[in-house]
Amino acid sequence: MYEDRFGTEADPVVIPSLEGQRILGMTDPDDDNIVVWGTLREHEPPRQFVEGGEFYVLKAMPYVRKMYAGGKAIASIVVAKLT
């Protein structure tokens, strides 16, 4: 589900979430020992948390509950997001 590429402002990395916001942690491009934390929110434009770093955008996803029988998925149920 995650993309193996560098997110730009024109083509950001899409972060899936079951909620309308998500906390992200990313390392500083100049120092891997520094972790920068930030909150990404639904309907916001692409966001860059670290200067020279990637751009991210949040995409809300529905929760899908899968039912299994005999080790195989037999049904998927989309559950409404609680607000």
C-alpha positions, 0 to 999 in steps of 0.5 A: 500500500505504501509507495517506494518513491520520493513524494513531490508537491505535484505528486505526493506520497498518499498515506491511507488512514481510517481516521480524518488525521494521522500522526507521521514520523519521518527522519531528517534527510541530513541526520537519520538520528532526528525524527520529526513528528507531524499531523497530516489531515484529510482535505489538506494540500500536500504537506512537507514536514522537513525542509528538503523532505518528501510531500505527503497527503492523507486519504481516508479509507473505509474499514473493510472487515473480512470474514474467513472460513477454512483460511479463505476470505469468503466475504468483505463488509465495508464498515462506516467510519465513526465520526 
